[in-house]
Amino acid sequence: MKYIFVSGGVISGIGKGIATSSIALLLKSAGYKVTPIKMDPYLNVDAGTMNPIEHGEVFVLDDGTETDQDLGHYERFLNESLDKNSIATQGSIYLSVISRERNLEYDGECVDVMTYVTEEIIKRIKEAGRSNSADVVVIEIGGTTGEYQNILFLEANRLMKLKNPEDVIHAHITYLPIPASIGEMKSKPAQMSVRDLNAMGIQPDILLARSERPLDQQRIKKLSISTGLEPEDIISAPDVDSIYKVPIGFEKQNLTERLLNKLGLKRKQKDLKEWEEFALKIDSAKEGVKIAIVGKYFSTGDFTLADSYISVIEAIKHAAWSQGLRPEITWLDSGKVLDNVEVLRKFQGVIVPGGFGSRDIEGKIATIKYARENNIPYFGLCYGMQLAVVEYARDVLELPGAHTTEIDPETKYPVIHIMPEQEKRMLNREYGATMRLGAWDCKLKEGTLVYSLYKDLALITQHSPLISERHRHRFEFNNDFLGQFMKKGLVISGTSPDGKLVEIIELKDHPFFVGTQFHPELKSRPLAPHPLFVGFIKAASQIS
């Protein structure tokens, strides 16, 4: 088994996840079985309890593992589903070591960090490869080189390289800024980040040089001299208008061949055709489709952060490009929409994504009402589905004060309530990894819009109307009100196989009004757009 470590220097958010995904895709296209793993330096056991504004969205895998958003990039680029072995936080690693110590599994040894924690890291890396029968494991090291928090991951890298030098290589992503006051690309930060890596006992084999513009030969020469790398091993990684063009840019610079040669491997095939055709669709899309995402996890200080809903944004793009359309996505703070709901009039489609808590919830409900009454295509995801039920109860069923018990435990009309097993966990303050998580089956109702959308992409048949979608929630539709809703025109287009849990709602006589209890965005891929997003985009494109 071969191993490629990927680290980053100079700044956070440099694109390690995209680089890792691109490397994995290129090696897969060369005929190898590749599996990625994210080594996250946080002491959280998983990403489930992290604030999405600070850390980005929580990406949920089929097996219910709550992960870092980079796992979403891995799945989208590889067009494969991953499992719990593809994520290891420092918190989960320490927890394993401490649990084993408590069970006397170290035979009374003094358990030190450098030995036993590093061994656990190496064990996780190798297990990720074995569990997926991989030829190559690509390991993304979270954080920035030079920080204290990821030292142990780099030490694991050093030890693996020391023991098997022909099987382990390192790709380092660094940044070359172009200060506006100077107007020249500066290489010194990149040189210093490589020096930080050298101080850990690691010499990179490949340098991925991020910048606003492509590197010139002068910069490549300077980096080659200062880092000890061959010029051919310094790969320019300029800003691009789509992350999906990154692997193509790497391929043109022979990154695949450089990686294979350093690992002692030969190319088995060259198969980037589908990916290149997909990239052409991005460039050929001219007509725009205007979509508003109305949420509350956008603002961080004076800045707007899209990472909180990255999978939703990417799913919109996949669907739009598949229809030859250019997505024009606007992020709207739900609190501000409440003060000016007419701002929605200029959009062709509206999405209310998942979320938790009471802040700015009335802005989301006002958004849903406006979209329903003004025939604007609406797509509600998880919380967006639950709030659509609340809005319908208030304004169509005429149940004043109807709400979800998450927000109003004393509401007279609890149309959304907590799942029974979740109530016990909440009382015991069991928050981490305790929601209804992962892939669950859903049975679709024949004759509904949702049924037709899945059937159009051959994802179901009349004899097998089951789909599998990923969940992350504690609250659900209250079946005590089911009859009232159906009598007033709400269509239940999908339920759990036993019929007890409402999974999908929709409305007739509306261009597109669909809410899902699950998160369809988590399964959308560039080469396989999600059918519900495709249906939503098609409907939105018909709105002038």
C-alpha positions in Angstrom: 0.0 0.0 0.0 1.2 3.5 -0.9 0.6 6.7 1.1 0.5 10.4 0.1 0.4 13.0 2.9 -1.0 16.4 2.1 -0.2 19.4 4.3 -0.8 23.1 4.0 1.3 26.2 4.9 1.0 30.0 5.2 -2.7 30.3 5.6 -5.8 28.2 6.5 -8.4 27.6 3.9 -5.7 27.2 1.3 -7.4 24.3 -0.4 -6.0 21.1 1.1 -9.4 19.4 0.8 -9.6 20.2 -2.9 -6.0 19.2 -3.5 -6.5 15.9 -1.7 -9.7 15.2 -3.6 -8.0 16.1 -6.9 -5.0 13.9 -6.2 -7.4 11.0 -5.3 -9.3 11.6 -8.6 -6.2 11.6 -10.7 -4.8 8.4 -9.2 -8.2 6.8 -9.6 -8.3 7.9 -13.3 -4.9 6.2 -13.6 -6.4 2.9 -12.6 -5.8 2.7 -8.9 -8.1 2.1 -6.0 -7.7 5.2 -3.8 -9.1 6.1 -0.4 -8.7 9.5 1.3 -8.6 10.1 5.1 -8.8 13.5 6.9 -6.7 13.8 10.0 -8.4 16.6 11.9 -6.4 18.3 14.7 -9.4 19.3 16.8 -10.0 17.6 20.1 -13.7 17.2 19.3 -14.5 13.5 18.9 -16.4 14.3 15.7 -17.7 17.4 13.9 -21.3 17.0 15.1 -21.0 19.5 18.0 -19.0 22.1 16.1 -20.5 25.6 15.2 -21.0 25.6 11.4 -20.1 29.3 11.3 -16.6 28.5 12.7 -15.9 25.1 11.2 -18.2 24.9 8.1 -21.0 22.4 7.6 -21.2 19.0 9.2 -21.1 16.3 6.4 -22.8 13.1 7.3 -21.8 9.7 5.8 -24.0 6.7 5.1 -22.9 5.0 8.3 -23.9 8.1 10.3 -20.5 9.5 11.0 -20.5 13.3 11.4 -17.5 14.6 9.6 -15.6 17.6 8.4 -16.8 19.2 5.1 -13.8 18.0 3.3 -15.3 14.5 3.3 -18.0 15.9 1.0 -15.3 17.0 -1.4 -13.7 13.6 -1.3 -17.0 11.9 -2.1 -18.0 14.4 -4.9 -14.6 14.1 -6.7 -14.3 10.3 -6.4 -18.0 9.7 -7.0 -17.9 7.2 -4.1 -19.4 6.9 -0.7 -17.0 6.8 2.2 -17.3 5.5 5.8 -16.0 6.2 9.3 -12.5 5.1 8.5 -12.0 8.2 6.3 -12.0 10.6 9.2 -9.9 10.7 12.4 -10.0 13.7 14.8 -7.4 14.1 17.4 -10.1 13.9 20.0 -11.2 10.4 18.8 -7.5 9.3 18.7 -6.9 10.5 22.3 -10.2 8.9 23.4 -9.1 5.5 21.9 -5.7 5.7 23.6 -7.1 6.7 27.0 -9.8 3.9 26.8 -7.1 1.3 26.1 -5.0 2.6 28.9 -8.0 2.3 31.3 -8.5 -1.3 30.1 -4.8 -2.1 30.8 -4.2 -2.8 27.1 -0.8 -1.2 27.4 0.3 -3.7 30.1 1.0 -1.0 32.6 3.4 1.0 30.4 3.7 4.7 30.9 1.5 6.0 28.0 3.3 8.9 26.4 2.0 11.1 23.6 4.8 10.7 21.0 4.8 6.9 21.1 1.2 5.8 21.7 -0.8 8.6 20.1 1.4 8.5 17.0 1.0 4.7 16.8 -2.8 5.2 16.9 -2.6 7.7 14.1 -0.6 5.3 11.9 -3.0 2.5 12.8 -6.0 4.7 11.7 -4.3 5.5 8.4 -3.5 1.9 7.6 -7.0 0.8 8.6 -8.5 3.3 6.2 -6.6 1.7 3.4 -7.3 -1.9 4.4 -11.0 -1.3 4.9 -11.3 -0.1 1.4 -8.7 -2.4 -0.2 -6.9 0.7 -1.4 -3.7 0.8 -3.5 -3.1 4.4 -2.3 -4.2 6.2 0.8 -4.2 10.0 0.6 -3.9 11.6 4.0 -5.0 15.2 4.5 -3.4 16.8 7.6 -5.7 19.5 9.0 -4.4 22.8 10.2 -1.3 24.7 9.0 2.3 23.6 9.1 4.1 25.2 12.1 1.1 25.0 14.4 1.3 22.9 17.6 -1.9 21.1 17.0 -0.9 18.9 14.1 2.6 18.0 15.1 1.6 14.4 15.9 0.2 13.8 12.5 3.4 15.1 10.9 5.4 12.9 13.3 3.3 9.9 12.0 4.2 10.9 8.5 7.9 11.1 9.4 7.9 7.7 11.0 6.1 6.0 8.1 8.5 7.6 5.7 11.5 6.4 7.8 10.3 2.8 7.8 9.1 2.6 4.2 10.7 5.4 2.2 9.6 4.0 -1.2 6.0 3.9 -0.2 5.4 7.3 1.4 5.5 10.8 -0.2 4.4 14.2 0.9 2.6 17.0 -1.1 2.8 20.4 0.5 0.4 23.2 -0.5 1.7 26.7 0.1 0.7 30.2 -0.8 2.4 32.9 -2.8 0.6 36.3 -2.1 0.6 39.2 -4.5 0.4 42.3 -2.2 -1.6 45.1 -4.0 0.9 47.7 -2.8 3.8 45.8 -4.4 2.2 44.1 -7.4 4.7 41.3 -7.4 4.2 37.6 -6.5 6.2 36.9 -3.3 7.7 33.5 -2.7 9.1 34.0 0.8 6.0 32.8 2.7 6.1 29.6 0.7 9.8 29.1 1.4 9.2 29.6 5.1 6.3 27.1 5.2 8.5 24.5 3.6 11.2 25.3 6.2 8.6 24.7 8.9 7.9 21.3 7.4 11.7 20.5 7.2 11.9 21.4 10.9 9.5 18.5 11.5 11.8 16.1 9.7 9.9 16.1 6.5 11.0 17.1 3.0 8.1 17.5 0.6 8.2 15.6 -2.7 5.6 17.8 -4.4 4.9 21.5 -3.9 1.5 22.8 -4.9 1.8 26.5 -5.2 -1.4 28.4 -4.6 -1.8 32.0 -5.8 -4.1 34.3 -7.6 -2.3 33.8 -10.8 -0.1 31.0 -12.3 3.5 30.9 -11.3 6.1 32.2 -13.7 9.5 30.6 -14.3 11.3 33.0 -12.1 9.2 32.0 -9.1 9.5 28.3 -9.9 13.3 28.6 -10.1 13.4 30.5 -6.8 11.3 27.9 -5.1 13.3 25.1 -6.6 16.5 26.5 -5.2 15.1 27.3 -1.8 13.2 24.1 -1.2 15.5 21.5 -2.9 12.7 20.3 -5.3 13.0 19.8 -9.0 11.2 22.4 -11.0 8.9 19.7 -12.4 7.8 18.9 -8.9 6.5 22.5 -8.3 2.9 22.6 -9.6 1.2 25.9 -10.1 -2.3 26.1 -8.5 -3.8 29.4 -9.5 -7.3 30.5 -8.6 -9.9 29.0 -10.9 -13.6 29.8 -11.4 -14.6 26.3 -10.3 -12.9 23.8 -8.0 -13.8 21.1 -10.4 -11.2 22.4 -12.9 -8.4 21.9 -10.4 -7.6 18.2 -11.3 -7.6 19.1 -15.0 -5.0 21.8 -14.3 -2.9 19.4 -12.3 -3.1 16.8 -15.0 -1.9 19.3 -17.6 1.2 19.8 -15.5 1.9 16.1 -15.3 1.2 15.8 -11.6 -0.2 12.3 -12.0 3.0 11.1 -13.6 5.1 12.7 -11.0 3.1 11.1 -8.2 3.2 7.6 -9.8 6.9 7.8 -10.5 7.7 8.7 -6.9 5.6 5.8 -5.6 7.1 3.4 -8.1 3.8 2.9 -9.9 2.9 2.8 -13.6 -0.2 4.3 -15.1 -2.8 1.5 -15.9 -5.2 3.8 -17.8 -6.0 7.4 -18.6 -9.7 8.1 -17.8 -10.6 11.7 -17.2 -13.0 11.9 -20.1 -16.2 12.2 -18.1 -14.6 14.8 -15.8 -13.4 16.8 -18.7 -16.8 16.7 -20.3 -18.3 17.9 -17.1 -15.9 20.8 -16.9 -16.9 21.8 -20.4 -20.5 22.0 -19.2 -19.4 24.6 -16.7 -18.0 26.8 -19.3 -20.8 26.3 -21.8 -23.6 27.3 -19.3 -24.6 30.8 -20.3 -28.2 31.4 -19.2 -28.4 32.1 -15.5 -30.9 30.7 -12.9 -31.3 32.9 -9.8 -31.5 30.9 -6.5 -31.7 32.3 -3.0 -30.5 30.3 0.0 -32.2 31.7 3.1 -30.4 30.7 6.3 -28.7 32.0 9.4 -25.2 30.5 9.3 -23.6 33.0 7.0 -22.2 35.9 9.0 -18.9 35.8 10.9 -18.0 39.3 12.0 -18.0 41.5 8.9 -17.6 38.6 6.5 -20.0 36.2 4.8 -19.1 32.5 5.0 -20.6 30.1 2.5 -19.0 27.0 4.0 -21.9 26.5 6.4 -24.0 25.3 3.4 -21.2 24.1 1.0 -23.0 20.8 0.0 -26.2 22.7 -0.8 -24.3 25.2 -2.9 -22.5 22.4 -4.8 -25.7 20.4 -5.3 -27.3 23.5 -6.9 -24.3 23.8 -9.2 -24.3 20.2 -10.2 -28.0 20.3 -11.1 -27.8 23.7 -12.9 -24.8 22.7 -15.0 -26.5 19.4 -15.9 -29.3 21.5 -17.4 -26.9 23.8 -19.3 -27.6 26.6 -16.8 -25.3 29.0 -14.9 -26.2 29.0 -11.2 -26.5 32.5 -9.6 -26.6 31.9 -5.9 -27.4 34.5 -3.3 -27.1 34.0 0.4 -29.8 35.8 2.4 -29.8 36.2 6.1 -33.2 35.0 7.3 -33.4 37.7 9.9 -33.1 40.4 7.3 -35.7 38.7 5.0 -38.3 39.1 7.7 -38.0 42.9 7.4 -38.2 42.9 3.6 -39.8 39.7 2.3 -40.3 41.3 -1.1 -36.6 40.8 -1.7 -37.5 37.3 -2.7 -39.4 38.4 -5.8 -36.3 38.7 -7.9 -35.4 35.1 -7.5 -36.5 32.1 -9.5 -36.1 29.6 -6.7 -35.7 29.6 -2.9 -34.1 27.1 -0.6 -34.3 27.0 3.2 -31.6 24.6 4.4 -31.0 22.7 7.6 -30.3 24.3 10.9 -31.1 24.3 14.6 -32.4 26.8 17.1 -34.8 29.7 17.3 -32.7 32.6 16.0 -34.3 34.3 13.0 -36.8 31.4 12.6 -39.7 33.7 11.7 -37.7 35.0 8.8 -37.5 31.5 7.4 -41.3 30.9 7.9 -42.0 34.2 6.2 -39.8 33.1 3.3 -41.7 29.8 2.9 -45.1 31.6 3.0 -44.0 34.0 0.3 -42.7 31.3 -1.9 -45.8 29.2 -1.5 -48.3 32.1 -2.1 -46.3 33.6 -5.0 -45.6 30.3 -6.9 -41.8 30.6 -6.5 -40.2 27.1 -6.6 -39.3 26.1 -3.0 -37.1 23.4 -1.7 -36.9 22.8 2.1 -34.1 20.7 3.5 -34.6 19.1 6.9 -35.4 22.1 9.1 -36.7 23.7 5.8 -39.2 20.9 5.5 -40.2 21.2 9.2 -40.8 24.9 9.0 -42.8 24.4 5.8 -45.1 22.2 7.9 -45.3 24.9 10.6 -46.1 27.6 8.0 -48.8 25.4 6.4 -50.4 24.7 9.8 -50.6 28.3 10.7 -51.7 29.8 7.3 -53.7 26.9 5.7 -54.9 24.8 8.5 -55.5 28.0 10.5 -53.9 26.7 13.7 -52.6 29.9 15.4 -49.2 29.5 17.1 -48.5 26.1 15.5 -44.9 25.3 15.9 -42.1 22.8 16.4 -41.5 21.8 20.0 -37.8 22.5 19.5 -38.7 26.2 19.6 -42.0 26.3 21.6 -42.4 23.2 23.9 -45.7 24.6 25.1 -47.3 25.2 21.7 -51.0 24.2 21.5 -50.3 22.7 18.0 -47.0 20.8 18.1 -47.0 19.9 14.4 -43.3 19.0 14.6 -42.2 17.2 17.8 -39.1 15.4 19.1 -38.6 11.8 18.3 -39.3 9.6 21.4 -35.8 8.1 21.7 -34.3 11.6 21.2 -36.3 13.1 24.1 -34.5 10.7 26.5 -31.1 11.6 25.1 -31.8 15.4 25.4 -32.8 15.0 29.0 -29.5 13.3 29.7 -27.6 15.9 27.7 -26.4 13.3 25.3 -25.7 15.5 22.3 -22.7 14.0 20.5 -23.5 11.5 17.7 -27.0 10.8 19.1 -29.3 12.3 16.4 -31.0 10.1 13.8 -28.0 9.9 11.5 -26.8 8.4 8.3 -28.6 6.7 5.4 -32.2 5.5 6.0 -34.6 4.0 3.5 -37.6 6.0 2.3 -40.6 4.6 0.4 -41.9 6.9 -2.3 -45.6 7.3 -3.2 -46.4 6.6 -6.8 -48.0 9.5 -8.7 -46.1 12.2 -6.9 -43.7 14.7 -8.3 -40.9 13.3 -6.2 -41.6 9.8 -7.4 -41.3 10.9 -11.0 -38.1 12.8 -10.4 -36.3 9.7 -9.0 -37.9 7.5 -11.7 -36.7 9.8 -14.5 -33.1 9.1 -13.4 -33.8 5.4 -13.1 -33.1 5.5 -9.3 -36.4 3.6 -8.5 -38.8 1.3 -10.3 -42.5 0.6 -9.7 -41.6 -2.7 -8.1 -38.9 -1.1 -5.9 -39.9 2.4 -4.8 -37.3 2.7 -2.1 -34.6 5.3 -1.9 -31.8 5.7 0.6 -30.9 9.2 1.9 -28.8 10.7 4.7 -30.4 12.2 7.8 -29.4 14.4 10.7 -32.3 15.4 13.0 -34.0 15.0 16.3 -37.5 16.2 15.5 -40.1 14.9 13.1 -43.6 15.4 11.7 -46.3 14.8 14.3 -48.6 12.2 12.9 -51.4 13.3 15.2 -52.0 16.1 12.7 -51.5 14.0 9.5 -55.2 13.8 8.6 -55.7 17.5 8.9 -52.8 18.3 6.7 -53.8 15.8 4.0 -57.4 17.0 4.1 -56.0 20.5 3.3 -53.9 19.4 0.4 -50.5 18.6 1.8 -49.1 15.6 -0.1 -47.0 13.0 1.8 -44.8 11.8 -1.1 -42.4 9.7 1.0 -42.3 7.9 4.3 -40.2 5.5 6.2 -40.8 1.9 5.0 -43.1 1.2 8.0 -45.1 4.4 7.2 -44.4 5.9 10.7 -42.1 8.7 9.7 -43.0 11.4 7.2 -39.9 11.9 5.0 -41.1 14.1 2.1 -43.9 16.5 1.6 -45.0 18.3 -1.6 -47.8 20.5 -2.9 -49.8 20.1 -6.1 -50.7 23.1 -8.2 -47.4 24.7 -7.5 -44.3 25.0 -9.8 -42.2 23.1 -7.2 -42.9 22.9 -3.5 -41.0 20.1 -1.9 -39.6 19.5 1.6 -37.4 16.6 2.7 -36.6 15.4 6.2 -33.3 14.1 4.9 -30.4 16.0 3.3 -30.4 15.2 -0.4 -27.4 17.6 -0.9 -25.1 15.1 0.8 -25.5 12.6 -2.0 -25.2 15.0 -5.0 -22.2 14.5 -7.2 -20.8 16.4 -10.2 -21.3 13.3 -12.4 -24.5 12.3 -10.7 -26.7 15.4 -9.7 -29.4 14.7 -7.2 -32.8 14.2 -8.8 -34.6 16.6 -6.4 -32.1 19.4 -7.1 -32.5 18.7 -10.8 -36.3 19.0 -10.5 -36.0 22.2 -8.5 -33.6 23.8 -11.0 -35.8 22.8 -13.9 -38.8 24.4 -12.3 -36.8 27.5 -11.3 -35.6 27.9 -14.9 -39.2 28.2 -16.0 -39.8 31.2 -13.8 -39.2 34.5 -15.6 
